[in-house]
Amino acid sequence: MKLIVTVVGKDRIGIIAAVTKILADNNVNILSINQNILDGFFNMILFAEAEESKIRLVNLQQKLKEQGEEIGVEIKTQHRDIFDAMHKI
């Protein structure tokens, strides 16, 4: 299963580390990361593959959401097919 993880919020040290640790701990492979900081706000989109992972998507979404709340950013995780369908013109 391919995943899209988006992270938005005020920039601070450790955002990428916090997100990628959860993914690594759950055997999710990161394929690509694109991040930038604009006027103090952090924005990241991460493409990942969860073929080797045993965690259910709903549980991974919850873990990442809770981590985001803890560090003060919004983290959303979607199946790539859903993300693509929502952003098709």
Secondary structure by P-SEA (a helix, b strand, c coil): ccbbbbbbccccccaaaaaaaaaaaacccccbbbbbbcccbbbbbbbbbcccccccaaaaaaaaaaaaaaacbbbbbbcaaaaaaaacc
